[in-house]
Amino acid sequence: MDRSFSGACRLSLAAAGLIALTACSGPADQKLVTSRGPEAYQASLAPIVPKLPPEEAKALDWAVSDLNLDKLHARYPDGSVRDIIRGEAKLVLDTYPAAIKALEARHRTEAPIRTQLSRISAIEPQFFIDKNFFGLQPRIRATIVNGSNLPISALNWNAALYIDGRAEPEATTTLTNDYRDHGGLKPGGRFTVTFNVGFVRGDEGWTTLAIRNARTRRVVLTPVLESVKDFSDRPFVAGDTAAQIAQHKAALQKAAEYQAL
Protein backbone atom coordinates (compact mmCIF):
# COMPACT_ATOMS: atom_id res chain seq x y z
CA MET A 1 0.00 0.00 0.00
CA ASP A 2 1.39 3.41 -1.02
CA ARG A 3 1.44 5.71 2.03
CA SER A 4 2.98 8.76 0.29
CA PHE A 5 1.03 12.01 0.22
CA SER A 6 0.68 12.40 -3.54
CA GLY A 7 0.35 8.76 -4.59
CA ALA A 8 2.72 6.57 -6.60
CA CYS A 9 4.87 8.36 -9.20
CA ARG A 10 6.13 6.38 -12.19
CA LEU A 11 8.71 7.46 -14.74
CA SER A 12 8.64 5.47 -17.97
CA LEU A 13 12.03 4.79 -19.48
CA ALA A 14 10.87 3.75 -22.93
CA ALA A 15 14.33 3.65 -24.43
CA ALA A 16 15.40 1.02 -21.95
CA GLY A 17 12.04 -0.70 -21.94
CA LEU A 18 11.82 -0.35 -18.14
CA ILE A 19 9.54 1.34 -15.61
CA ALA A 20 11.29 3.02 -12.67
CA LEU A 21 9.61 4.30 -9.57
CA THR A 22 10.70 7.64 -8.20
CA ALA A 23 10.07 8.84 -4.70
CA CYS A 24 7.39 11.46 -4.44
CA SER A 25 8.08 14.30 -2.10
CA GLY A 26 5.10 14.91 0.18
CA PRO A 27 4.60 16.80 3.43
CA ALA A 28 6.22 14.03 5.47
CA ASP A 29 9.42 14.41 3.42
CA GLN A 30 9.85 18.17 3.95
CA LYS A 31 12.73 19.14 6.20
CA LEU A 32 12.00 20.58 9.64
CA VAL A 33 14.08 23.21 11.39
CA THR A 34 15.42 21.61 14.56
CA SER A 35 18.58 23.69 14.98
CA ARG A 36 17.24 27.19 15.70
CA GLY A 37 15.03 26.80 18.75
CA PRO A 38 11.38 25.98 19.49
CA GLU A 39 9.83 28.86 17.56
CA ALA A 40 11.65 28.01 14.34
CA TYR A 41 10.81 24.33 14.80
CA GLN A 42 7.12 25.05 15.34
CA ALA A 43 7.07 27.44 12.37
CA SER A 44 8.51 24.73 10.12
CA LEU A 45 6.10 22.09 11.45
CA ALA A 46 2.88 24.17 11.40
CA PRO A 47 2.24 24.11 7.61
CA ILE A 48 3.11 20.42 7.34
CA VAL A 49 0.90 18.85 10.00
CA PRO A 50 -2.49 19.76 8.43
CA LYS A 51 -1.37 18.09 5.18
CA LEU A 52 -0.33 14.81 6.78
CA PRO A 53 -2.58 11.76 6.36
CA PRO A 54 -4.14 10.82 9.73
CA GLU A 55 -1.91 7.76 10.16
CA GLU A 56 1.26 9.81 9.63
CA ALA A 57 0.04 12.48 12.05
CA LYS A 58 -0.57 9.80 14.70
CA ALA A 59 2.83 8.28 14.00
CA LEU A 60 4.53 11.66 14.46
CA ASP A 61 2.79 12.19 17.80
CA TRP A 62 3.97 8.73 18.86
CA ALA A 63 7.53 9.30 17.66
CA VAL A 64 8.09 12.61 19.48
CA SER A 65 6.11 11.78 22.63
CA ASP A 66 9.24 11.29 24.76
CA LEU A 67 11.58 13.71 22.92
CA ASN A 68 12.43 17.31 23.65
CA LEU A 69 13.84 19.53 20.91
CA ASP A 70 17.47 18.94 21.94
CA LYS A 71 17.06 15.17 21.67
CA LEU A 72 15.12 15.53 18.43
CA HIS A 73 17.90 17.60 16.88
CA ALA A 74 20.63 15.26 18.14
CA ARG A 75 18.94 12.25 16.54
CA TYR A 76 17.45 13.84 13.41
CA PRO A 77 19.12 17.21 12.67
CA ASP A 78 16.73 19.15 10.44
CA GLY A 79 15.16 15.83 9.55
CA SER A 80 11.75 15.28 8.01
CA VAL A 81 8.64 13.87 9.63
CA ARG A 82 9.35 10.60 7.86
CA ASP A 83 12.94 10.57 9.13
CA ILE A 84 11.69 10.97 12.70
CA ILE A 85 8.94 8.34 12.45
CA ARG A 86 11.14 5.72 10.82
CA GLY A 87 14.09 6.49 13.08
CA GLU A 88 12.07 6.12 16.28
CA ALA A 89 10.36 2.99 14.97
CA LYS A 90 13.76 1.43 14.21
CA LEU A 91 15.10 2.43 17.62
CA VAL A 92 12.16 0.73 19.35
CA LEU A 93 12.37 -2.38 17.18
CA ASP A 94 16.13 -2.66 17.81
CA THR A 95 16.15 -2.07 21.58
CA TYR A 96 12.80 -2.99 23.10
CA PRO A 97 12.91 -6.79 22.71
CA ALA A 98 15.99 -6.96 24.96
CA ALA A 99 14.47 -4.45 27.36
CA ILE A 100 11.30 -6.56 27.61
CA LYS A 101 13.35 -9.67 28.40
CA ALA A 102 15.19 -7.79 31.15
CA LEU A 103 11.92 -6.49 32.61
CA GLU A 104 10.37 -9.96 32.52
CA ALA A 105 13.40 -11.38 34.35
CA ARG A 106 13.15 -8.67 37.00
CA HIS A 107 9.42 -9.27 37.32
CA ARG A 108 10.03 -12.96 38.00
CA THR A 109 12.73 -12.12 40.56
CA GLU A 110 10.46 -9.66 42.36
CA ALA A 111 7.40 -11.94 42.34
CA PRO A 112 8.02 -13.42 45.84
CA ILE A 113 8.54 -9.92 47.27
CA ARG A 114 5.34 -8.68 45.65
CA THR A 115 3.50 -11.64 47.16
CA GLN A 116 4.72 -10.56 50.59
CA LEU A 117 3.87 -6.89 50.00
CA SER A 118 0.35 -7.82 48.92
CA ARG A 119 -0.20 -9.12 52.46
CA ILE A 120 -0.16 -5.61 53.85
CA SER A 121 -3.79 -4.69 54.45
CA ALA A 122 -6.11 -2.03 55.82
CA ILE A 123 -8.76 -3.62 58.04
CA GLU A 124 -12.28 -2.15 58.08
CA PRO A 125 -11.44 1.32 56.74
CA GLN A 126 -14.07 3.90 57.70
CA PHE A 127 -14.81 7.15 55.89
CA PHE A 128 -16.22 10.18 57.70
CA ILE A 129 -16.34 13.96 57.35
CA ASP A 130 -15.28 16.33 60.12
CA LYS A 131 -15.35 20.10 60.28
CA ASN A 132 -12.43 22.32 61.19
CA PHE A 133 -11.47 25.98 60.92
CA PHE A 134 -11.17 25.69 57.14
CA GLY A 135 -14.43 23.82 56.59
CA LEU A 136 -15.23 20.21 55.76
CA GLN A 137 -12.41 17.71 56.33
CA PRO A 138 -12.79 14.20 54.86
CA ARG A 139 -10.96 11.52 56.82
CA ILE A 140 -10.30 7.79 56.63
CA ARG A 141 -9.58 5.65 59.68
CA ALA A 142 -8.22 2.11 59.36
CA THR A 143 -6.11 -0.47 61.13
CA ILE A 144 -3.04 -1.20 59.05
CA VAL A 145 -1.71 -4.74 59.43
CA ASN A 146 1.64 -5.94 58.15
CA GLY A 147 0.89 -9.53 57.24
CA SER A 148 4.19 -9.82 55.36
CA ASN A 149 7.59 -10.88 56.65
CA LEU A 150 9.13 -7.53 55.66
CA PRO A 151 9.88 -4.50 57.88
CA ILE A 152 8.23 -1.35 56.52
CA SER A 153 9.12 2.29 57.11
CA ALA A 154 6.56 3.93 54.79
CA LEU A 155 4.11 3.28 51.97
CA ASN A 156 1.29 4.83 50.01
CA TRP A 157 -2.29 3.68 49.63
CA ASN A 158 -4.71 4.06 46.74
CA ALA A 159 -8.03 5.09 48.32
CA ALA A 160 -11.35 4.73 46.52
CA LEU A 161 -14.75 5.81 47.85
CA TYR A 162 -17.89 4.02 46.65
CA ILE A 163 -21.37 5.31 47.35
CA ASP A 164 -24.83 3.73 47.18
CA GLY A 165 -23.48 0.38 45.97
CA ARG A 166 -22.13 1.73 42.69
CA ALA A 167 -19.42 -0.20 40.84
CA GLU A 168 -17.34 2.89 39.97
CA PRO A 169 -15.68 4.98 42.70
CA GLU A 170 -17.09 8.42 43.39
CA ALA A 171 -13.68 9.72 44.47
CA THR A 172 -10.09 8.49 44.48
CA THR A 173 -6.79 9.67 45.93
CA THR A 174 -3.38 8.51 47.12
CA LEU A 175 -2.57 8.57 50.84
CA THR A 176 0.88 8.71 52.44
CA ASN A 177 1.55 6.42 55.39
CA ASP A 178 4.82 6.94 57.33
CA TYR A 179 5.93 4.83 60.31
CA ARG A 180 9.46 6.16 60.82
CA ASP A 181 8.50 8.13 63.91
CA HIS A 182 6.84 5.04 65.43
CA GLY A 183 9.66 2.51 65.15
CA GLY A 184 8.46 1.15 61.82
CA LEU A 185 5.74 -1.29 60.86
CA LYS A 186 7.36 -4.63 61.68
CA PRO A 187 6.21 -8.04 60.45
CA GLY A 188 2.96 -8.87 62.20
CA GLY A 189 2.65 -5.30 63.47
CA ARG A 190 -0.42 -3.11 63.29
CA PHE A 191 -1.31 0.55 63.73
CA THR A 192 -4.65 2.33 63.75
CA VAL A 193 -4.25 5.47 61.68
CA THR A 194 -6.43 8.37 60.58
CA PHE A 195 -5.71 9.90 57.19
CA ASN A 196 -6.68 13.43 56.24
CA VAL A 197 -7.87 13.45 52.64
CA GLY A 198 -6.59 16.68 51.18
CA PHE A 199 -4.43 17.80 54.09
CA VAL A 200 -5.51 20.98 55.94
CA ARG A 201 -8.31 22.26 53.73
CA GLY A 202 -9.67 18.91 52.69
CA ASP A 203 -10.20 17.52 49.21
CA GLU A 204 -13.49 18.95 47.94
CA GLY A 205 -13.83 15.97 45.60
CA TRP A 206 -14.44 13.89 48.72
CA THR A 207 -17.10 16.19 50.23
CA THR A 208 -19.48 16.70 47.32
CA LEU A 209 -23.23 16.79 47.93
CA ALA A 210 -23.49 13.34 46.34
CA ILE A 211 -21.08 11.96 48.93
CA ARG A 212 -22.60 13.82 51.88
CA ASN A 213 -26.11 12.67 50.99
CA ALA A 214 -25.25 9.09 50.01
CA ARG A 215 -27.21 6.31 51.66
CA THR A 216 -24.08 4.16 51.94
CA ARG A 217 -20.39 4.97 51.75
CA ARG A 218 -17.64 2.39 51.44
CA VAL A 219 -13.91 3.14 51.23
CA VAL A 220 -11.27 0.70 49.96
CA LEU A 221 -7.54 1.05 50.61
CA THR A 222 -5.06 -0.79 48.39
CA PRO A 223 -1.31 -0.65 49.04
CA VAL A 224 0.83 0.81 46.25
CA LEU A 225 3.43 -1.96 46.16
CA GLU A 226 6.04 0.14 44.37
CA SER A 227 5.90 2.72 47.19
CA VAL A 228 6.61 0.35 50.08
CA LYS A 229 10.02 1.09 51.66
CA ASP A 230 12.23 -0.94 53.94
CA PHE A 231 13.93 0.28 57.13
CA SER A 232 16.68 1.86 55.01
CA ASP A 233 14.01 3.88 53.18
CA ARG A 234 14.60 1.98 49.95
CA PRO A 235 11.70 0.58 47.88
CA PHE A 236 11.39 -3.19 47.88
CA VAL A 237 10.55 -3.29 44.16
CA ALA A 238 11.78 -1.04 41.37
CA GLY A 239 8.65 0.22 39.67
CA ASP A 240 5.62 -1.48 38.19
CA THR A 241 7.33 -3.98 35.91
CA ALA A 242 4.05 -5.46 34.66
CA ALA A 243 2.92 -2.04 33.43
CA GLN A 244 6.34 -1.33 31.91
CA ILE A 245 6.28 -4.64 30.03
CA ALA A 246 2.81 -3.89 28.67
CA GLN A 247 3.92 -0.39 27.59
CA HIS A 248 7.00 -1.75 25.85
CA LYS A 249 4.98 -4.38 23.99
CA ALA A 250 2.47 -1.75 22.87
CA ALA A 251 5.34 0.43 21.63
CA LEU A 252 6.76 -2.51 19.69
CA GLN A 253 3.42 -3.04 17.99
CA LYS A 254 3.23 0.64 17.02
CA ALA A 255 6.82 0.63 15.77
CA ALA A 256 6.04 -2.35 13.51
CA GLU A 257 3.05 -0.44 12.11
CA TYR A 258 4.95 2.81 11.56
CA GLN A 259 8.32 1.60 10.28
CA ALA A 260 7.19 1.57 6.63
CA LEU A 261 5.34 4.88 6.61
Phi, psi and omega per residue, in radians:
M1 nan 2.279 -3.129
D2 -1.425 2.093 -3.107
R3 -1.810 0.133 3.140
S4 -1.259 2.802 -3.033
F5 -1.190 -0.706 -2.989
S6 -1.812 0.157 3.108
G7 1.546 3.061 -3.099
A8 -1.258 2.402 3.098
C9 -1.999 2.259 -3.104
R10 -2.140 2.351 3.095
L11 -2.005 2.028 -3.109
S12 -1.450 2.191 3.069
L13 -1.849 1.408 -3.017
A14 -1.085 -0.649 -3.076
A15 -1.076 -0.614 -3.121
A16 -1.620 -0.151 -3.123
G17 1.230 0.485 -3.097
L18 -2.165 2.821 3.008
I19 -2.080 2.129 3.133
A20 -1.939 2.507 3.102
L21 -1.734 2.302 3.097
T22 -1.947 2.567 3.141
A23 -1.246 2.336 3.103
C24 -1.662 2.323 -3.111
S25 -1.558 1.968 3.104
G26 -2.003 -3.028 -3.123
P27 -0.960 -0.667 -3.094
A28 -1.198 -0.241 -3.122
D29 -1.733 -0.050 -3.140
Q30 -1.354 2.430 -3.088
K31 -1.236 2.449 3.042
L32 -1.712 2.813 3.096
V33 -1.780 1.805 -3.113
T34 -1.855 -0.051 -2.972
S35 -1.811 -0.003 -3.035
R36 -2.200 0.482 3.040
G37 1.668 2.969 -3.047
P38 -1.063 -0.693 -3.080
E39 -1.135 -0.758 3.125
A40 -1.148 -0.663 3.112
Y41 -1.107 -0.845 -3.141
Q42 -1.101 -0.644 3.126
A43 -1.141 -0.624 3.122
S44 -1.322 -0.498 -3.097
L45 -1.446 -0.582 -3.002
A46 -0.955 -0.803 -3.122
P47 -1.326 -0.234 -3.084
I48 -1.509 -0.766 -3.016
V49 -0.969 -0.797 -3.129
P50 -1.085 -0.358 -3.106
K51 -1.602 -0.134 -3.109
L52 -1.304 2.441 2.960
P53 -1.037 2.639 -3.080
P54 -0.917 -0.692 -3.097
E55 -1.166 -0.646 3.114
E56 -1.246 -0.618 3.089
A57 -1.124 -0.747 3.091
K58 -1.110 -0.720 -3.128
A59 -1.124 -0.665 3.108
L60 -1.133 -0.781 3.086
D61 -0.987 -0.765 3.123
W62 -1.100 -0.773 -3.046
A63 -1.152 -0.630 -3.058
V64 -1.729 0.094 -3.013
S65 -1.060 -0.508 -3.137
D66 -2.052 0.421 3.141
L67 -2.019 2.394 2.881
N68 -1.675 3.089 -3.035
L69 -1.137 -0.627 3.123
D70 -1.083 -0.794 3.112
K71 -1.155 -0.699 3.141
L72 -1.045 -0.790 -3.118
H73 -1.188 -0.670 3.138
A74 -1.095 -0.659 -3.100
R75 -1.488 -0.675 -3.029
Y76 -2.381 1.216 -3.088
P77 -1.030 2.051 -3.111
D78 0.868 0.620 3.140
G79 -1.387 2.957 3.127
S80 -1.583 2.971 3.054
V81 -0.989 -0.732 -3.125
R82 -1.158 -0.683 3.081
D83 -1.007 -0.775 -3.080
I84 -1.173 -0.834 -3.116
I85 -1.063 -0.881 -3.094
R86 -1.185 -0.635 3.130
G87 -1.129 -0.783 3.137
E88 -1.219 -0.624 3.086
A89 -1.094 -0.767 3.130
K90 -1.125 -0.722 3.132
L91 -1.037 -0.782 3.128
V92 -1.135 -0.802 -3.123
L93 -1.115 -0.561 -3.120
D94 -1.375 -0.578 -2.957
T95 -1.921 -0.459 -3.013
Y96 -1.263 -0.590 3.106
P97 -0.994 -0.751 3.105
A98 -1.185 -0.664 3.124
A99 -1.123 -0.684 3.117
I100 -1.113 -0.752 3.108
K101 -1.049 -0.730 3.132
A102 -1.145 -0.721 3.111
L103 -1.138 -0.709 3.130
E104 -1.133 -0.656 3.094
A105 -1.142 -0.743 3.121
R106 -1.146 -0.660 3.126
H107 -1.093 -0.712 3.104
R108 -1.146 -0.710 3.139
T109 -1.117 -0.668 -3.079
E110 -1.458 -0.156 -3.052
A111 -0.965 -0.805 3.113
P112 -1.093 -0.607 3.119
I113 -1.193 -0.742 3.114
R114 -1.088 -0.631 3.086
T115 -1.061 -0.758 3.098
Q116 -1.128 -0.807 -3.105
L117 -1.090 -0.546 -3.139
S118 -1.203 -0.177 3.116
R119 -1.545 0.044 2.984
I120 -1.409 2.267 -3.028
S121 -2.452 2.780 3.042
A122 -1.973 1.964 -3.049
I123 -1.515 2.247 3.041
E124 0.802 1.015 3.093
P125 -1.132 2.420 -3.116
Q126 -2.126 2.344 3.101
F127 -1.833 2.366 3.058
F128 -2.651 2.881 -3.098
I129 -2.128 2.109 3.051
D130 -1.753 3.062 2.993
K131 -2.169 2.447 3.029
N132 -2.365 -2.909 -3.084
F133 -1.004 -0.566 -3.060
F134 -1.579 -0.161 -3.134
G135 2.201 -2.536 -3.099
L136 -1.282 2.361 -3.133
Q137 -2.206 1.816 3.079
P138 -1.271 2.444 -3.119
R139 -2.408 2.731 3.057
I140 -2.291 2.221 3.084
R141 -1.998 2.387 -3.135
A142 -2.733 2.751 2.995
T143 -1.728 2.052 -3.121
I144 -1.599 2.206 -3.097
V145 -2.105 2.230 3.072
N146 -1.617 1.612 3.123
G147 -1.485 0.083 3.132
S148 -1.598 3.117 3.060
N149 -1.789 0.387 -3.052
L150 -1.983 2.421 3.071
P151 -1.424 2.314 -2.981
I152 -2.111 2.309 3.075
S153 -1.722 -0.568 -3.108
A154 -2.882 2.762 3.062
L155 -2.855 2.950 3.037
N156 -2.002 2.730 3.088
W157 -2.155 2.430 2.895
N158 -1.509 2.135 -3.135
A159 -1.918 2.338 3.117
A160 -2.311 2.295 -3.131
L161 -1.889 2.175 3.127
Y162 -1.954 2.403 3.137
I163 -2.166 2.565 3.017
D164 0.917 0.595 3.052
G165 1.271 0.236 -3.114
R166 -1.266 2.667 -3.101
A167 -1.394 -0.490 -3.127
E168 -1.712 2.449 -3.138
P169 -1.182 2.506 3.082
E170 -1.388 -0.524 -3.136
A171 -2.656 2.584 3.100
T172 -2.412 2.725 3.063
T173 -2.873 3.029 3.047
T174 -2.030 2.290 -3.088
L175 -1.948 2.455 3.112
T176 -1.692 2.359 -3.060
N177 -2.309 1.894 -3.007
D178 -2.063 2.226 -3.106
Y179 -1.989 0.190 -3.050
R180 -1.149 -0.518 3.116
D181 -1.464 -0.007 -3.089
H182 -2.122 0.341 3.110
G183 1.430 0.120 3.119
G184 1.498 2.827 3.080
L185 -1.740 1.702 -3.037
K186 -1.428 2.844 3.093
P187 -0.932 2.268 -3.098
G188 1.428 -0.109 -3.114
G189 -1.364 2.852 3.109
R190 -2.606 2.591 3.068
F191 -2.420 2.456 2.954
T192 -1.648 2.136 -3.044
V193 -2.209 2.687 3.042
T194 -2.125 2.105 -3.135
F195 -1.692 2.359 2.913
N196 -1.527 2.225 3.113
V197 -1.625 1.820 -3.121
G198 1.753 0.243 3.073
F199 1.055 -2.365 -2.941
V200 -1.176 -0.854 -3.044
R201 -1.463 -0.262 -3.138
G202 1.462 2.505 3.128
D203 -1.444 1.981 -3.081
E204 -1.128 -0.375 3.084
G205 -1.166 -0.283 3.123
W206 -1.796 0.098 3.127
T207 -2.288 0.514 3.127
T208 -1.150 2.890 3.088
L209 -1.063 -0.645 3.121
A210 -1.052 -0.712 -3.138
I211 -1.263 -0.752 -3.099
R212 -1.166 -0.506 -3.101
N213 -1.783 0.130 -3.121
A214 -1.145 2.535 3.090
R215 -1.241 -0.700 3.102
T216 -2.328 2.571 3.100
R217 -2.382 2.230 -3.109
R218 -2.291 2.236 3.141
V219 -1.976 2.446 -3.135
V220 -2.136 2.274 3.089
L221 -1.969 2.232 3.132
T222 -2.169 2.204 -3.120
P223 -1.162 2.429 3.030
V224 -1.512 1.755 -2.970
L225 -1.024 -0.622 -3.108
E226 -1.233 -0.230 -3.118
S227 -1.650 -0.197 -3.036
V228 -1.248 2.233 -3.091
K229 -2.011 2.620 3.111
D230 -1.486 -3.007 -3.094
F231 -1.239 -0.189 3.033
S232 -1.705 0.217 3.137
D233 1.072 0.540 3.064
R234 -1.900 2.433 3.103
P235 -1.157 2.503 3.120
F236 -1.232 -0.596 3.141
V237 -2.202 2.606 -3.029
A238 -1.721 1.355 3.081
G239 1.476 2.986 -3.126
D240 -1.510 1.559 -3.055
T241 -1.123 -0.603 3.130
A242 -1.073 -0.761 3.121
A243 -1.172 -0.697 3.129
Q244 -1.119 -0.695 3.108
I245 -1.102 -0.776 3.128
A246 -1.089 -0.719 3.126
Q247 -1.132 -0.721 3.126
H248 -1.142 -0.712 3.130
K249 -1.158 -0.665 3.090
A250 -1.132 -0.693 3.105
A251 -1.133 -0.670 3.085
L252 -1.065 -0.740 3.138
Q253 -1.100 -0.757 3.116
K254 -1.126 -0.743 -3.137
A255 -1.049 -0.701 3.113
A256 -1.121 -0.610 3.121
E257 -1.231 -0.670 -2.966
Y258 -1.626 -0.207 -3.012
Q259 -1.107 -0.439 -3.099
A260 -1.768 0.095 -3.127
L261 -1.170 nan nan
